[in-house]
Amino acid sequence: MATLTAENVCAGYRGNVVLREMNLEYGPGVHILLGPNGSGKTTTFRVLSGLLPPMRGTVLVNGKDPHRQAEAKSAIGLSSHRSALAPRLSVMDNLRYWARVLGLPSASVEARIADALTLLGLVELADRRVGSLSRGQNQRVGLAKAFLGRPSILLLDEPMSGLDPTMTGQLSDYLRTLADDGHVIVASTHALTEAHRLADDVTVLHDGRIVARGEPSALRAALLGSAYRLQIRGSGDIPAALARLGHRWERQRTGPVVVEVASEKAAEKLVAQLVGEGIGIHEVVPVRNPLEDVYHRLQTEGAARDEK
């Protein structure tokens, strides 16, 4: 089983500490790393991938330290903003070069490249120079490079950045399949809707520290100290039913009723109770993605700190 851990990791650049006392343990699944710009996400990927040695602490990839045991790096696929692609070479030649660097069997190289090009919609761009590509196209080539070795651990820094909605959906489905097959996927993203849909858990970074970790709605409750807000539409007297069930509610201008519950599981229970009260439920939706609330809180705190 693939595993990725960080134990008491501190890291930074030129003596400046960016990450402080980071402790992580990731197994198979999709793990979202969430935090505003400057929170330490990119530095985290550089440390976990073996590129940036920690000032203190230990990183283990399947039980091996990638900063001391080079073979441990073969289990990692990294896609970052700096994709290490040669701008004067074509997409195909870049991927062939990285296939050699990764030591892939020559008999399987062309098939693996073809699979990656197809997955990321790059077949028609295979002969184009990387330097002529758009940001989104370059991002896709970087992802193809990360997928080439079929690593058990993928570290993806903003993988959805610059992708259109169709490609975002296809990539999300692929990552979900990999996770279900036992891969460890760690991804940072500002695509919060996809993050909520994909995440087995979310790790929240703030000022280089892990401030929370868990399922999205639980994080919202932990960090904001408030509940999960639901918008309910239906037939019958919903406010009266909510009052009988002991829930506070508020009426929106557009008509639906908004109520707070502790979690998604509590939301399911409430819906069942309302049906039991004779309410015909037409729609129950979160007022906002819980990750949007968490992210907004982090940005607000960061702005307030910068003003001091």
WOKAUR-V243296 format. One record per run of one state. SS is the DSSP state (helix for helix, strand for strand, loop for the rest). FROM is the first residue (numbers start at 1). TO is the last residue. Records with the same first field share a line. If there is no record, write none. Layout:
SS=FROM-TO  FROM-TO
This chain:
loop=1-3  14-15  27-28  35-40  49-55  62-63  65-69  80-89  102-105  120-122  126-128  133-134  149-152  158-164  181-183  189-191  199-200  207-208  215-215  225-227  236-237  245-248  252-256  262-263  277-279  287-289  308-308
strand=4-13  16-26  29-34  56-61  64-64  76-79  90-90  129-129  153-157  184-188  201-206  209-214  228-235  249-251  257-261  280-286
helix=41-48  70-75  91-101  106-119  123-125  130-132  135-148  165-180  192-198  216-224  238-244  264-276  290-307
